[in-house]
Amino acid sequence: MNCDEFVELVTAYLDGALEPADDRRFVEHLAECDGCDRYLEQIRTTVAALGHLPEQSLPADTRDRLLAAFRDWPAG
């Protein structure tokens, strides 16, 4: 697994949603890569800090503009 694949799978890993083979590859990469180890810790810290914030509703037009912007975001 390379670092790009690792970053793409972080959310699934934290959710416990990886297939066993992908989970194994993820953990193996994590053991070898200090940069990805730090990245995973940053994501965990962010989730812990922001995970308790209440959900606020966006005005419908703002939500639609955000969704459209990310839908058109370059994939790679």
Backbone as XML, in Angstrom:
<?xml version="1.0"?>
<chain id="A" units="angstrom">
  <residue number="1" name="MET">
    <atom name="N" x="0.849" y="-1.167" z="0.000"/>
    <atom name="CA" x="0.000" y="0.000" z="0.000"/>
    <atom name="C" x="0.898" y="1.234" z="0.000"/>
  </residue>
  <residue number="2" name="ASN">
    <atom name="N" x="0.525" y="2.225" z="-0.790"/>
    <atom name="CA" x="1.278" y="3.472" z="-0.766"/>
    <atom name="C" x="0.507" y="4.512" z="0.068"/>
  </residue>
  <residue number="3" name="CYS">
    <atom name="N" x="1.115" y="5.659" z="0.261"/>
    <atom name="CA" x="0.528" y="6.680" z="1.129"/>
    <atom name="C" x="-0.795" y="7.220" z="0.589"/>
  </residue>
  <residue number="4" name="ASP">
    <atom name="N" x="-0.928" y="7.338" z="-0.733"/>
    <atom name="CA" x="-2.183" y="7.817" z="-1.313"/>
    <atom name="C" x="-3.330" y="6.862" z="-1.005"/>
  </residue>
  <residue number="5" name="GLU">
    <atom name="N" x="-3.091" y="5.572" z="-1.153"/>
    <atom name="CA" x="-4.113" y="4.575" z="-0.821"/>
    <atom name="C" x="-4.463" y="4.643" z="0.665"/>
  </residue>
  <residue number="6" name="PHE">
    <atom name="N" x="-3.437" y="4.793" z="1.489"/>
    <atom name="CA" x="-3.634" y="4.881" z="2.936"/>
    <atom name="C" x="-4.596" y="6.021" z="3.275"/>
  </residue>
  <residue number="7" name="VAL">
    <atom name="N" x="-4.324" y="7.203" z="2.721"/>
    <atom name="CA" x="-5.157" y="8.375" z="3.003"/>
    <atom name="C" x="-6.600" y="8.124" z="2.572"/>
  </residue>
  <residue number="8" name="GLU">
    <atom name="N" x="-6.788" y="7.479" z="1.440"/>
    <atom name="CA" x="-8.142" y="7.197" z="0.954"/>
    <atom name="C" x="-8.904" y="6.241" z="1.878"/>
  </residue>
  <residue number="9" name="LEU">
    <atom name="N" x="-8.180" y="5.396" z="2.608"/>
    <atom name="CA" x="-8.820" y="4.368" z="3.428"/>
    <atom name="C" x="-8.933" y="4.728" z="4.908"/>
  </residue>
  <residue number="10" name="VAL">
    <atom name="N" x="-8.407" y="5.882" z="5.315"/>
    <atom name="CA" x="-8.398" y="6.239" z="6.739"/>
    <atom name="C" x="-9.793" y="6.222" z="7.345"/>
  </residue>
  <residue number="11" name="THR">
    <atom name="N" x="-10.752" y="6.829" z="6.699"/>
    <atom name="CA" x="-12.104" y="6.889" z="7.259"/>
    <atom name="C" x="-12.692" y="5.496" z="7.421"/>
  </residue>
  <residue number="12" name="ALA">
    <atom name="N" x="-12.548" y="4.671" z="6.401"/>
    <atom name="CA" x="-13.063" y="3.298" z="6.493"/>
    <atom name="C" x="-12.362" y="2.534" z="7.611"/>
  </residue>
  <residue number="13" name="TYR">
    <atom name="N" x="-11.062" y="2.756" z="7.767"/>
    <atom name="CA" x="-10.314" y="2.099" z="8.841"/>
    <atom name="C" x="-10.859" y="2.513" z="10.203"/>
  </residue>
  <residue number="14" name="LEU">
    <atom name="N" x="-11.032" y="3.814" z="10.400"/>
    <atom name="CA" x="-11.526" y="4.300" z="11.686"/>
    <atom name="C" x="-12.956" y="3.829" z="11.958"/>
  </residue>
  <residue number="15" name="ASP">
    <atom name="N" x="-13.721" y="3.612" z="10.904"/>
    <atom name="CA" x="-15.096" y="3.106" z="11.046"/>
    <atom name="C" x="-15.143" y="1.587" z="11.187"/>
  </residue>
  <residue number="16" name="GLY">
    <atom name="N" x="-13.996" y="0.928" z="11.061"/>
    <atom name="CA" x="-13.963" y="-0.534" z="11.128"/>
    <atom name="C" x="-14.616" y="-1.187" z="9.928"/>
  </residue>
  <residue number="17" name="ALA">
    <atom name="N" x="-14.546" y="-0.499" z="8.777"/>
    <atom name="CA" x="-15.265" y="-0.965" z="7.598"/>
    <atom name="C" x="-14.366" y="-1.543" z="6.503"/>
  </residue>
  <residue number="18" name="LEU">
    <atom name="N" x="-13.089" y="-1.725" z="6.794"/>
    <atom name="CA" x="-12.206" y="-2.292" z="5.771"/>
    <atom name="C" x="-12.367" y="-3.807" z="5.696"/>
  </residue>
  <residue number="19" name="GLU">
    <atom name="N" x="-12.194" y="-4.331" z="4.500"/>
    <atom name="CA" x="-12.123" y="-5.778" z="4.323"/>
    <atom name="C" x="-10.869" y="-6.268" z="5.052"/>
  </residue>
  <residue number="20" name="PRO">
    <atom name="N" x="-10.858" y="-7.508" z="5.523"/>
    <atom name="CA" x="-9.694" y="-8.006" z="6.278"/>
    <atom name="C" x="-8.351" y="-7.825" z="5.558"/>
  </residue>
  <residue number="21" name="ALA">
    <atom name="N" x="-8.319" y="-8.090" z="4.264"/>
    <atom name="CA" x="-7.058" y="-7.954" z="3.527"/>
    <atom name="C" x="-6.610" y="-6.496" z="3.471"/>
  </residue>
  <residue number="22" name="ASP">
    <atom name="N" x="-7.547" y="-5.583" z="3.253"/>
    <atom name="CA" x="-7.204" y="-4.157" z="3.230"/>
    <atom name="C" x="-6.796" y="-3.669" z="4.613"/>
  </residue>
  <residue number="23" name="ASP">
    <atom name="N" x="-7.462" y="-4.170" z="5.643"/>
    <atom name="CA" x="-7.109" y="-3.808" z="7.007"/>
    <atom name="C" x="-5.673" y="-4.236" z="7.318"/>
  </residue>
  <residue number="24" name="ARG">
    <atom name="N" x="-5.319" y="-5.429" z="6.913"/>
    <atom name="CA" x="-3.960" y="-5.937" z="7.137"/>
    <atom name="C" x="-2.944" y="-5.062" z="6.419"/>
  </residue>
  <residue number="25" name="ARG">
    <atom name="N" x="-3.210" y="-4.743" z="5.148"/>
    <atom name="CA" x="-2.300" y="-3.890" z="4.371"/>
    <atom name="C" x="-2.196" y="-2.501" z="5.000"/>
  </residue>
  <residue number="26" name="PHE">
    <atom name="N" x="-3.314" y="-1.974" z="5.492"/>
    <atom name="CA" x="-3.348" y="-0.663" z="6.129"/>
    <atom name="C" x="-2.442" y="-0.657" z="7.365"/>
  </residue>
  <residue number="27" name="VAL">
    <atom name="N" x="-2.610" y="-1.651" z="8.223"/>
    <atom name="CA" x="-1.832" y="-1.739" z="9.462"/>
    <atom name="C" x="-0.345" y="-1.961" z="9.150"/>
  </residue>
  <residue number="28" name="GLU">
    <atom name="N" x="-0.053" y="-2.759" z="8.145"/>
    <atom name="CA" x="1.343" y="-2.978" z="7.754"/>
    <atom name="C" x="1.979" y="-1.668" z="7.284"/>
  </residue>
  <residue number="29" name="HIS">
    <atom name="N" x="1.263" y="-0.915" z="6.478"/>
    <atom name="CA" x="1.781" y="0.373" z="6.002"/>
    <atom name="C" x="1.978" y="1.319" z="7.179"/>
  </residue>
  <residue number="30" name="LEU">
    <atom name="N" x="1.023" y="1.337" z="8.068"/>
    <atom name="CA" x="1.087" y="2.201" z="9.246"/>
    <atom name="C" x="2.344" y="1.906" z="10.067"/>
  </residue>
  <residue number="31" name="ALA">
    <atom name="N" x="2.713" y="0.658" z="10.184"/>
    <atom name="CA" x="3.896" y="0.269" z="10.952"/>
    <atom name="C" x="5.192" y="0.736" z="10.296"/>
  </residue>
  <residue number="32" name="GLU">
    <atom name="N" x="5.156" y="0.948" z="8.986"/>
    <atom name="CA" x="6.365" y="1.304" z="8.241"/>
    <atom name="C" x="6.490" y="2.791" z="7.934"/>
  </residue>
  <residue number="33" name="CYS">
    <atom name="N" x="5.428" y="3.560" z="8.046"/>
    <atom name="CA" x="5.423" y="4.926" z="7.531"/>
    <atom name="C" x="5.123" y="5.936" z="8.646"/>
  </residue>
  <residue number="34" name="ASP">
    <atom name="N" x="6.153" y="6.670" z="9.052"/>
    <atom name="CA" x="5.971" y="7.667" z="10.109"/>
    <atom name="C" x="5.023" y="8.788" z="9.690"/>
  </residue>
  <residue number="35" name="GLY">
    <atom name="N" x="5.061" y="9.161" z="8.424"/>
    <atom name="CA" x="4.180" y="10.231" z="7.945"/>
    <atom name="C" x="2.717" y="9.837" z="8.032"/>
  </residue>
  <residue number="36" name="CYS">
    <atom name="N" x="2.397" y="8.622" z="7.663"/>
    <atom name="CA" x="1.005" y="8.168" z="7.725"/>
    <atom name="C" x="0.574" y="7.937" z="9.169"/>
  </residue>
  <residue number="37" name="ASP">
    <atom name="N" x="1.512" y="7.537" z="10.013"/>
    <atom name="CA" x="1.218" y="7.401" z="11.437"/>
    <atom name="C" x="0.789" y="8.761" z="12.005"/>
  </residue>
  <residue number="38" name="ARG">
    <atom name="N" x="1.525" y="9.815" z="11.660"/>
    <atom name="CA" x="1.172" y="11.160" z="12.125"/>
    <atom name="C" x="-0.166" y="11.612" z="11.535"/>
  </residue>
  <residue number="39" name="TYR">
    <atom name="N" x="-0.384" y="11.304" z="10.242"/>
    <atom name="CA" x="-1.640" y="11.682" z="9.597"/>
    <atom name="C" x="-2.833" y="11.028" z="10.303"/>
  </residue>
  <residue number="40" name="LEU">
    <atom name="N" x="-2.724" y="9.740" z="10.595"/>
    <atom name="CA" x="-3.805" y="9.040" z="11.279"/>
    <atom name="C" x="-4.068" y="9.665" z="12.646"/>
  </residue>
  <residue number="41" name="GLU">
    <atom name="N" x="-3.026" y="10.016" z="13.372"/>
    <atom name="CA" x="-3.201" y="10.657" z="14.678"/>
    <atom name="C" x="-3.878" y="12.009" z="14.538"/>
  </residue>
  <residue number="42" name="GLN">
    <atom name="N" x="-3.535" y="12.761" z="13.495"/>
    <atom name="CA" x="-4.168" y="14.065" z="13.256"/>
    <atom name="C" x="-5.660" y="13.894" z="12.977"/>
  </residue>
  <residue number="43" name="ILE">
    <atom name="N" x="-6.009" y="12.887" z="12.200"/>
    <atom name="CA" x="-7.422" y="12.633" z="11.906"/>
    <atom name="C" x="-8.147" y="12.220" z="13.180"/>
  </residue>
  <residue number="44" name="ARG">
    <atom name="N" x="-7.544" y="11.354" z="13.973"/>
    <atom name="CA" x="-8.167" y="10.950" z="15.245"/>
    <atom name="C" x="-8.372" y="12.156" z="16.157"/>
  </residue>
  <residue number="45" name="THR">
    <atom name="N" x="-7.386" y="13.034" z="16.230"/>
    <atom name="CA" x="-7.483" y="14.236" z="17.065"/>
    <atom name="C" x="-8.592" y="15.148" z="16.557"/>
  </residue>
  <residue number="46" name="THR">
    <atom name="N" x="-8.688" y="15.297" z="15.252"/>
    <atom name="CA" x="-9.733" y="16.131" z="14.656"/>
    <atom name="C" x="-11.115" y="15.572" z="14.958"/>
  </residue>
  <residue number="47" name="VAL">
    <atom name="N" x="-11.276" y="14.276" z="14.790"/>
    <atom name="CA" x="-12.567" y="13.633" z="15.067"/>
    <atom name="C" x="-12.933" y="13.807" z="16.542"/>
  </residue>
  <residue number="48" name="ALA">
    <atom name="N" x="-11.952" y="13.624" z="17.424"/>
    <atom name="CA" x="-12.216" y="13.759" z="18.859"/>
    <atom name="C" x="-12.596" y="15.200" z="19.215"/>
  </residue>
  <residue number="49" name="ALA">
    <atom name="N" x="-11.944" y="16.154" z="18.573"/>
    <atom name="CA" x="-12.207" y="17.557" z="18.885"/>
    <atom name="C" x="-13.521" y="18.052" z="18.299"/>
  </residue>
  <residue number="50" name="LEU">
    <atom name="N" x="-13.861" y="17.577" z="17.127"/>
    <atom name="CA" x="-15.042" y="18.097" z="16.436"/>
    <atom name="C" x="-16.237" y="17.167" z="16.463"/>
  </residue>
  <residue number="51" name="GLY">
    <atom name="N" x="-16.022" y="15.936" z="16.847"/>
    <atom name="CA" x="-17.081" y="14.949" z="16.801"/>
    <atom name="C" x="-18.257" y="15.243" z="17.715"/>
  </residue>
  <residue number="52" name="HIS">
    <atom name="N" x="-18.056" y="16.075" z="18.709"/>
    <atom name="CA" x="-19.129" y="16.370" z="19.660"/>
    <atom name="C" x="-19.908" y="17.636" z="19.317"/>
  </residue>
  <residue number="53" name="LEU">
    <atom name="N" x="-19.491" y="18.321" z="18.258"/>
    <atom name="CA" x="-20.197" y="19.553" z="17.893"/>
    <atom name="C" x="-21.602" y="19.234" z="17.399"/>
  </residue>
  <residue number="54" name="PRO">
    <atom name="N" x="-22.552" y="20.071" z="17.754"/>
    <atom name="CA" x="-23.917" y="19.815" z="17.279"/>
    <atom name="C" x="-24.028" y="20.068" z="15.781"/>
  </residue>
  <residue number="55" name="GLU">
    <atom name="N" x="-24.889" y="19.312" z="15.166"/>
    <atom name="CA" x="-25.128" y="19.495" z="13.737"/>
    <atom name="C" x="-25.944" y="20.769" z="13.555"/>
  </residue>
  <residue number="56" name="GLN">
    <atom name="N" x="-25.485" y="21.608" z="12.675"/>
    <atom name="CA" x="-26.217" y="22.831" z="12.375"/>
    <atom name="C" x="-26.723" y="22.736" z="10.943"/>
  </residue>
  <residue number="57" name="SER">
    <atom name="N" x="-27.909" y="23.202" z="10.734"/>
    <atom name="CA" x="-28.448" y="23.111" z="9.382"/>
    <atom name="C" x="-27.973" y="24.300" z="8.556"/>
  </residue>
  <residue number="58" name="LEU">
    <atom name="N" x="-27.637" y="24.004" z="7.322"/>
    <atom name="CA" x="-27.243" y="25.034" z="6.372"/>
    <atom name="C" x="-28.473" y="25.456" z="5.587"/>
  </residue>
  <residue number="59" name="PRO">
    <atom name="N" x="-28.506" y="26.700" z="5.166"/>
    <atom name="CA" x="-29.562" y="27.083" z="4.227"/>
    <atom name="C" x="-29.455" y="26.202" z="2.978"/>
  </residue>
  <residue number="60" name="ALA">
    <atom name="N" x="-30.576" y="25.868" z="2.411"/>
    <atom name="CA" x="-30.612" y="24.944" z="1.272"/>
    <atom name="C" x="-29.718" y="25.392" z="0.122"/>
  </residue>
  <residue number="61" name="ASP">
    <atom name="N" x="-29.700" y="26.686" z="-0.194"/>
    <atom name="CA" x="-28.874" y="27.157" z="-1.310"/>
    <atom name="C" x="-27.380" y="27.003" z="-1.005"/>
  </residue>
  <residue number="62" name="THR">
    <atom name="N" x="-26.979" y="27.206" z="0.240"/>
    <atom name="CA" x="-25.577" y="27.030" z="0.630"/>
    <atom name="C" x="-25.187" y="25.564" z="0.529"/>
  </residue>
  <residue number="63" name="ARG">
    <atom name="N" x="-26.039" y="24.693" z="1.031"/>
    <atom name="CA" x="-25.783" y="23.258" z="0.948"/>
    <atom name="C" x="-25.632" y="22.826" z="-0.500"/>
  </residue>
  <residue number="64" name="ASP">
    <atom name="N" x="-26.526" y="23.273" z="-1.367"/>
    <atom name="CA" x="-26.475" y="22.907" z="-2.780"/>
    <atom name="C" x="-25.191" y="23.395" z="-3.443"/>
  </residue>
  <residue number="65" name="ARG">
    <atom name="N" x="-24.755" y="24.619" z="-3.117"/>
    <atom name="CA" x="-23.521" y="25.159" z="-3.695"/>
    <atom name="C" x="-22.303" y="24.352" z="-3.222"/>
  </residue>
  <residue number="66" name="LEU">
    <atom name="N" x="-22.278" y="23.987" z="-1.947"/>
    <atom name="CA" x="-21.169" y="23.187" z="-1.433"/>
    <atom name="C" x="-21.116" y="21.810" z="-2.089"/>
  </residue>
  <residue number="67" name="LEU">
    <atom name="N" x="-22.262" y="21.161" z="-2.176"/>
    <atom name="CA" x="-22.302" y="19.843" z="-2.812"/>
    <atom name="C" x="-21.864" y="19.919" z="-4.267"/>
  </residue>
  <residue number="68" name="ALA">
    <atom name="N" x="-22.298" y="20.957" z="-4.975"/>
    <atom name="CA" x="-21.906" y="21.121" z="-6.377"/>
    <atom name="C" x="-20.405" y="21.365" z="-6.491"/>
  </residue>
  <residue number="69" name="ALA">
    <atom name="N" x="-19.851" y="22.160" z="-5.593"/>
    <atom name="CA" x="-18.416" y="22.453" z="-5.639"/>
    <atom name="C" x="-17.599" y="21.188" z="-5.426"/>
  </residue>
  <residue number="70" name="PHE">
    <atom name="N" x="-17.980" y="20.364" z="-4.471"/>
    <atom name="CA" x="-17.219" y="19.145" z="-4.210"/>
    <atom name="C" x="-17.493" y="18.063" z="-5.240"/>
  </residue>
  <residue number="71" name="ARG">
    <atom name="N" x="-18.649" y="18.070" z="-5.832"/>
    <atom name="CA" x="-18.950" y="17.107" z="-6.893"/>
    <atom name="C" x="-18.034" y="17.337" z="-8.077"/>
  </residue>
  <residue number="72" name="ASP">
    <atom name="N" x="-17.721" y="18.602" z="-8.340"/>
    <atom name="CA" x="-16.881" y="18.954" z="-9.485"/>
    <atom name="C" x="-15.392" y="19.012" z="-9.139"/>
  </residue>
  <residue number="73" name="TRP">
    <atom name="N" x="-15.049" y="18.725" z="-7.872"/>
    <atom name="CA" x="-13.656" y="18.758" z="-7.424"/>
    <atom name="C" x="-12.855" y="17.712" z="-8.184"/>
  </residue>
  <residue number="74" name="PRO">
    <atom name="N" x="-11.645" y="18.045" z="-8.599"/>
    <atom name="CA" x="-10.839" y="17.049" z="-9.323"/>
    <atom name="C" x="-10.637" y="15.777" z="-8.494"/>
  </residue>
  <residue number="75" name="ALA">
    <atom name="N" x="-10.811" y="14.645" z="-9.120"/>
    <atom name="CA" x="-10.725" y="13.358" z="-8.421"/>
    <atom name="C" x="-9.290" y="12.961" z="-8.102"/>
  </residue>
  <residue number="76" name="GLY">
    <atom name="N" x="-8.349" y="13.446" z="-8.790"/>
    <atom name="CA" x="-7.032" y="12.944" z="-8.501"/>
    <atom name="C" x="-5.964" y="13.881" z="-8.877"/>
  </residue>
</chain>
